[in-house]
Amino acid sequence: MKTTLPTTRTLAWGACSLLASGVVAQTPVPSPAPPASAGIINDRLRGQDPAAAAWDLGVQFRVRYESRNGGAVAGTGPASVDFNDLTQPENYWLLRERVHVGYRPADWIGLFAEGRDSSAHGDRRVPGPEADSFDLHQAYVTLGAPARFPVTAKIGRQELSYGDERLIGAFDWNNLGRVFDAAKLRFENDALWVDAFSGRVVLANDGAFNVANDYDWFSGVYASSRKLVPHQESQLYLLSRNTASGSPTATSGSPQAGGPTARDIYTLGVRFKSTPGELGGWDYDGDFAGQLGRVYDAKLGKSLDHQAFAAHLAGGYTWKDAPLSPRAGLEYDFSTGDSNSSDGKHGTFENLFPTNHRFYGFMDFVSWQNMHDVRLATSAKPSKALTLTADAHLFWLADTHDYFYAASGAPRKTGGYGIQPGNSPFVGSEIDVIATYAIRPWATFQGGYGHFFRGDYVRQALAASGSKDADWFYAQLTLGF
């Protein structure tokens, strides 16, 4: 099948120190907003020598403890599936260290390299999906000076992040994250920016140098403007995923070995989001995407016409002058499933390369495929440093003639799952409570708890083995220097 080319939106030079950044304390008298910190190491170097401003040095350390009960433990047997009554609890630690070096010798050129080491302790999943000894996470060159010419380029191994990452994200929650070997051009002026990119997703291979999946090309054009419609950011995108027949066996042996079957999928979408603070306490956002193309079905041994659609719509209100600044919001997410697996058509929405963790339940049971999700989202700020959120979800399958898809995009096929057209479409509900505390500009603690109440679909699918609800707890500390 034919291939095409990819890349993402510019994470500016200081973006790689994101978690090391913070706001400098304000003076007692009114003054303009203070500049953001460039990180402890950079701040000290630049304070001692102005010439050090051309350098960007930083280190990030993250440790997370997770406890799960009711979730599948991959690789421990066909009966180890989500919500199976026989599945044993799992408790493990995830550690991640990143170190980066950047240098900008002139305003039109920049160099950046970042290494990452990821390890897991007590994780019984086989192979370990979140362990990868020290490897190259990013390495790219940036060309161009936006102040002098509106076109810039970014070439090399890099993170891609667009919109709110429902379709293209760096997946930072994961202990490895996601990067592409890609090239990107950006045009930007006062009215809009437009990115054109092409590249291949990198597959982690613990113990070996990580390489890209040569059979899986991802390309796109992504445009954004804050002047097209008043009080909102308006975005339009066209994405192309072109995967050849060698994709499923790419980098055999790695935890992320291979990719999807051969396919040519084209996604046309529109996204909009209200500009913060311009509608009083109100906010809204939406994302609508349609897909056409071809997907190879290994079971049928032929390519099928692909037609799919997904939608997201949300709105909320923040009581800015009330104690705790509470916010309440309502969200609806939908994506098509395949109504007939033997009609020569493929109707399951392709979720591409998302960061699903933030959207369809923090317990990571659901992806933007064959689903309805109604979400009530609430938050409050007891202090400037502390943010509390509480979410509730209701999940249904869009079509019971299709699978119940995991957050990774994989269909559930074993342990009682599969295509169950006679089952109720109601999958279940989930509640999540998350606390985030900014200890210092360079230190953040986060913890949360989630509970998934299984619905009739799960009960019926796992009737032979028995089913149970799922619980999840985590605590995470992130330090950036």
C-alpha positions in Angstrom: 0.0 0.0 0.0 1.3 3.5 -0.7 3.0 5.6 1.9 3.2 9.3 2.7 5.1 11.6 5.1 4.6 13.3 8.9 5.5 15.9 11.9 3.9 18.1 14.8 3.4 21.4 16.3 6.4 23.3 17.5 7.3 22.6 21.1 9.4 25.7 21.4 13.0 25.6 22.7 12.0 25.8 26.3 9.2 23.3 26.1 11.4 20.4 27.0 11.9 21.9 30.4 8.1 22.2 30.9 7.9 20.4 34.2 10.9 22.3 35.4 9.2 25.7 34.7 7.3 27.9 37.1 6.3 31.5 37.8 8.7 33.9 39.6 7.2 35.5 42.7 5.6 38.9 42.1 6.8 42.1 43.7 4.4 43.8 46.2 3.6 46.6 43.7 1.6 45.9 40.5 3.9 44.9 37.6 3.8 42.9 34.4 3.6 39.2 34.6 7.1 37.8 35.5 8.9 35.6 33.1 8.7 31.8 33.5 11.7 30.0 35.0 13.8 28.1 32.5 14.5 25.5 35.2 16.9 25.4 38.1 20.0 24.6 36.2 19.3 27.1 33.4 18.4 29.9 35.8 21.6 29.4 37.8 23.8 29.3 34.7 22.2 32.3 33.0 22.4 34.2 36.3 26.1 33.7 36.4 26.9 34.1 32.7 24.6 35.8 30.1 26.4 33.8 27.4 24.8 30.7 28.9 21.4 31.8 27.5 22.3 29.9 24.3 22.2 26.7 26.3 19.3 24.7 27.6 20.2 22.1 30.2 17.7 20.1 32.3 16.9 16.9 34.1 13.5 15.4 35.0 12.8 12.6 37.5 9.4 11.0 37.9 8.4 8.2 40.2 4.9 6.7 40.3 3.3 3.9 42.4 0.2 2.2 41.0 -2.1 -0.3 42.5 -4.7 -2.0 40.3 -7.4 -4.6 41.1 -9.7 -5.9 38.3 -7.5 -4.9 35.4 -5.8 -7.4 33.0 -2.2 -8.4 33.6 -0.9 -8.8 30.0 1.0 -12.0 29.2 -0.2 -14.0 32.2 -2.8 -16.1 30.4 -5.9 -15.8 28.2 -8.2 -15.5 31.3 -6.4 -12.4 32.5 -8.7 -9.8 31.1 -10.2 -6.6 32.4 -12.9 -7.2 35.1 -12.4 -11.0 35.3 -13.2 -12.2 38.8 -10.0 -14.3 38.8 -7.6 -11.5 37.9 -5.2 -10.8 40.8 -4.3 -7.3 42.1 -1.1 -5.8 40.8 1.1 -3.2 42.5 4.2 -1.7 40.9 6.6 1.2 40.7 7.4 3.1 37.6 10.5 5.3 37.4 11.5 7.7 34.6 14.6 9.9 34.2 15.1 12.3 31.3 18.1 14.6 30.7 18.3 17.1 27.8 20.9 19.4 26.3 20.0 22.2 23.8 22.1 24.8 22.1 21.1 27.7 20.0 24.3 29.3 18.5 22.2 31.7 16.4 18.6 32.9 16.3 18.0 30.8 13.1 19.3 27.4 14.3 18.9 25.2 17.4 20.0 21.8 18.4 18.3 19.6 21.0 18.9 16.1 22.4 17.2 14.2 25.2 17.8 10.8 26.7 15.3 8.8 28.7 15.6 5.8 31.0 12.4 4.0 32.1 12.1 1.2 34.6 9.4 -0.8 36.3 9.5 -2.7 39.5 7.0 -5.3 40.6 5.2 -5.1 37.2 4.0 -8.6 36.2 3.0 -7.7 32.7 4.9 -9.6 30.0 6.6 -8.2 28.1 7.0 -5.1 30.3 5.3 -2.3 28.4 6.7 0.6 30.4 10.4 -0.5 30.8 13.1 0.7 28.4 16.7 1.2 29.5 18.5 4.4 28.6 17.7 5.4 25.0 17.4 8.4 22.8 14.0 10.1 23.4 14.5 13.2 21.2 17.1 14.6 18.9 16.3 17.3 16.4 17.4 20.5 14.7 15.3 23.6 14.4 15.8 26.0 11.5 14.4 29.5 11.0 13.9 32.8 12.9 10.1 33.5 13.1 10.7 37.2 13.9 12.4 37.6 10.5 10.7 35.0 8.3 7.4 33.2 8.8 8.6 29.7 7.9 10.5 27.4 10.3 11.5 23.7 10.3 12.0 21.0 12.8 13.7 17.8 11.7 14.6 14.7 13.7 13.2 12.6 16.6 10.5 14.6 18.3 7.3 14.6 20.2 4.1 15.5 18.3 1.3 17.2 20.1 -1.8 18.8 18.5 -5.1 20.0 19.8 -5.8 18.4 23.2 -4.0 15.2 22.0 -7.2 13.2 21.3 -5.6 12.1 18.0 -2.0 13.1 18.2 -0.1 13.3 21.5 3.1 12.7 23.3 1.4 10.3 25.7 3.4 11.7 28.6 1.4 9.7 31.2 3.1 6.5 29.9 6.5 5.7 31.4 8.0 5.8 27.9 6.0 8.4 26.1 5.7 8.6 22.3 8.0 10.2 19.7 8.3 10.2 15.9 11.2 10.4 13.5 9.7 13.2 11.6 10.1 16.5 9.7 7.9 19.5 10.1 7.4 22.9 8.4 5.5 25.7 10.1 4.1 28.9 8.6 3.1 31.5 11.2 1.9 35.1 11.2 -0.3 37.2 13.4 -3.5 35.6 12.0 -2.7 31.9 12.0 -0.2 29.0 12.0 -0.1 26.0 9.7 2.0 22.9 10.2 2.8 20.3 7.5 4.6 17.2 8.9 5.5 13.6 8.0 7.3 10.8 9.9 7.2 7.4 11.5 6.4 6.4 15.1 9.3 5.1 17.1 8.9 1.7 18.8 10.5 1.0 22.1 12.8 -2.0 22.3 14.3 -2.6 25.7 18.0 -3.5 25.4 18.3 -2.3 21.9 18.3 1.1 20.2 14.8 2.3 19.5 13.9 2.6 15.9 10.9 3.8 13.9 8.4 1.5 12.3 9.5 1.8 8.7 6.1 0.5 7.5 3.9 3.0 9.4 4.0 6.6 7.9 2.0 9.4 9.5 1.5 12.7 7.8 -0.7 15.8 8.1 -1.5 19.4 7.7 -2.8 21.2 10.9 -3.9 24.8 10.9 -5.0 27.1 13.7 -6.3 30.6 14.1 -7.6 32.8 16.9 -8.9 35.4 14.6 -11.2 33.4 12.4 -14.0 33.3 15.0 -14.1 35.7 17.9 -13.4 34.4 21.4 -12.2 31.0 20.2 -9.3 29.1 18.6 -10.4 27.4 15.4 -8.5 24.5 13.9 -8.7 22.4 10.8 -6.6 19.3 10.1 -6.1 16.6 7.5 -4.2 13.5 8.6 -2.9 10.5 6.7 -1.8 7.2 8.1 -0.3 4.8 5.5 0.7 1.5 6.8 2.3 -1.3 4.7 2.0 -5.1 5.2 5.3 -5.4 7.2 3.9 -3.3 10.0 2.6 -6.1 12.3 6.1 -7.7 12.6 8.2 -4.5 12.8 10.9 -4.6 15.5 9.9 -8.1 16.5 10.6 -8.8 20.2 10.0 -5.3 21.6 7.2 -4.5 24.1 5.7 -2.2 21.4 6.6 -4.6 18.5 4.8 -4.0 15.3 1.8 -1.9 14.4 -1.6 -2.3 12.8 -2.3 -4.2 9.7 -1.9 -2.5 6.3 -4.2 0.5 5.9 -4.6 3.9 4.2 -6.7 6.1 6.5 -7.4 9.8 5.8 -8.9 11.9 8.6 -10.4 15.3 8.0 -11.4 17.2 11.2 -12.3 20.5 12.8 -11.6 21.5 16.4 -12.6 24.6 18.3 -12.0 25.8 21.8 -13.0 29.0 23.6 -10.3 31.4 24.5 -9.6 31.4 28.2 -11.1 34.3 30.1 -13.0 35.9 27.2 -16.5 34.5 28.0 -16.6 35.2 31.7 -16.8 31.9 33.5 -18.0 29.9 30.5 -15.8 27.6 28.4 -16.5 25.2 25.5 -14.7 23.0 23.1 -15.4 20.5 20.3 -13.7 18.1 17.9 -15.3 16.4 14.9 -13.4 14.0 12.7 -14.5 11.9 9.6 -12.4 9.2 8.1 -12.2 7.5 4.7 -9.7 4.9 3.3 -8.9 1.2 3.2 -8.1 -1.3 6.0 -6.7 -4.8 5.5 -8.6 -7.5 7.4 -6.3 -10.4 8.2 -9.2 -12.7 9.0 -10.9 -12.1 5.7 -7.6 -11.8 3.8 -8.7 -8.6 1.9 -8.9 -4.8 2.2 -12.1 -3.2 3.3 -13.5 0.2 2.6 -13.1 2.4 5.7 -15.7 5.0 6.7 -15.8 6.2 10.3 -16.7 9.3 12.4 -16.0 10.6 15.9 -17.3 13.6 17.8 -16.4 15.4 21.1 -18.4 18.3 22.6 -18.0 19.8 26.0 -18.9 22.9 28.0 -18.5 24.2 31.5 -18.7 27.1 33.9 -16.2 28.3 36.5 -17.3 30.4 39.5 -14.1 32.6 39.5 -15.2 34.8 42.4 -16.5 32.0 44.6 -14.4 30.3 47.3 -12.3 27.5 45.7 -13.1 28.7 42.2 -15.2 25.6 41.4 -15.9 24.4 37.9 -18.5 22.0 36.6 -18.6 20.7 33.0 -20.5 18.3 30.9 -18.9 16.3 28.0 -20.1 13.9 25.4 -17.8 11.7 23.3 -18.8 9.4 20.4 -17.0 7.2 17.8 -18.4 4.7 15.4 -18.0 1.0 15.5 -18.3 -1.6 12.8 -21.9 -2.8 12.4 -21.1 -5.8 10.2 -17.8 -7.6 10.1 -18.5 -9.4 6.8 -20.1 -6.7 4.6 -16.8 -5.5 3.0 -16.8 -2.3 5.0 -14.8 -1.2 8.1 -16.6 1.3 10.4 -14.4 1.4 13.5 -12.9 4.8 14.1 -9.1 4.9 14.0 -7.9 6.6 17.1 -4.4 7.3 15.6 -1.8 8.3 18.2 -3.7 9.8 21.1 -3.1 10.5 24.8 -6.4 8.8 25.9 -5.5 8.9 29.6 -7.0 12.3 30.2 -10.3 11.9 28.5 -12.2 8.6 28.8 -11.5 7.7 32.4 -8.2 7.9 34.2 -8.2 4.1 34.7 -7.5 3.6 31.0 -10.1 1.1 30.0 -11.6 2.9 27.1 -10.5 4.5 23.8 -12.2 6.8 21.2 -13.5 3.7 19.3 -17.0 2.2 19.1 -18.2 4.2 22.2 -20.5 6.7 23.8 -19.2 8.5 26.8 -21.0 11.0 29.0 -18.8 12.7 31.4 -19.4 15.1 34.3 -16.2 16.9 35.2 -15.7 19.0 38.3 -12.7 20.8 39.8 -11.8 23.2 42.6 -8.7 25.0 43.8 -8.4 25.2 47.6 -5.2 27.1 47.1 -3.0 28.3 44.2 -0.8 25.2 44.6 -3.6 22.6 45.0 -6.1 21.5 42.4 -8.8 18.9 43.0 -10.8 17.2 40.3 -13.6 14.7 40.4 -15.1 13.1 37.2 -17.9 10.6 36.5 -18.3 8.7 33.2 -21.0 6.5 31.7 -19.9 4.2 28.9 -21.9 2.4 26.2 -20.7 0.6 23.0 -21.9 2.4 19.9 -22.5 -1.0 18.3 -22.4 -4.4 19.9 -21.6 -6.0 16.6 -18.1 -4.6 17.2 -15.5 -5.1 20.0 -15.0 -3.3 23.3 -11.7 -1.5 22.6 -9.0 -1.0 25.2 -7.3 2.4 25.8 -4.4 1.2 23.6 -6.9 0.7 20.7 -6.6 -3.1 20.9 -9.9 -5.0 20.6 -10.8 -7.3 23.6 -11.1 -10.8 22.1 -10.2 -13.3 24.8 -11.5 -14.5 28.2 -15.1 -14.2 27.2 -14.9 -11.0 25.2 -15.3 -10.7 21.5 -18.2 -9.6 19.3 -21.3 -10.0 21.4 -24.3 -8.6 19.5 -26.8 -10.0 22.0 -25.2 -8.2 25.0 -26.4 -5.0 26.5 -24.4 -2.0 25.1 -23.9 -0.6 28.6 -20.3 -1.2 29.5 -20.2 0.5 32.9 -19.4 3.7 34.8 -16.3 5.2 36.3 -15.5 7.7 39.0 -12.1 9.4 39.4 -10.7 11.7 42.1 -7.4 13.4 41.4 -5.3 15.8 43.5 -2.4 17.8 42.1 -0.1 19.9 44.4 2.7 22.1 43.1 5.2 21.8 46.0 7.6 24.1 44.2 7.9 25.4 40.7 10.2 22.3 40.1 8.3 19.7 42.2 4.8 18.4 41.7 2.9 15.7 43.6 -0.2 14.0 42.2 -2.4 11.3 43.5 -5.7 9.7 42.6 -8.3 7.0 43.0 -10.6 5.5 40.5 -13.4 2.9 40.6 -15.1 1.2 37.6 -18.6 -0.2 38.1 -19.0 -2.9 35.5 -22.2 -2.8 33.4 -24.4 -5.4 31.9 -22.1 -5.8 28.8 -19.2 -6.9 31.0 -21.3 -9.1 33.2 -22.7 -10.9 30.2 -19.4 -11.2 28.4 -17.7 -12.7 31.5 -20.7 -14.7 32.8 -18.7 -18.0 32.6 -15.8 -16.9 34.7 -17.5 -14.3 36.8 -16.7 -10.5 36.8 -15.9 -7.8 39.3 -15.5 -4.1 39.5 -12.1 -2.5 39.2 -10.1 -0.2 41.5 -7.1 1.9 40.9 -4.8 4.1 43.0 -1.7 6.0 42.2 0.8 8.5 43.7 3.3 10.3 41.6 6.2 12.8 42.2 7.8 14.8 39.4 11.0 16.8 39.9 12.4 19.0 37.2 15.8 20.8 37.3 
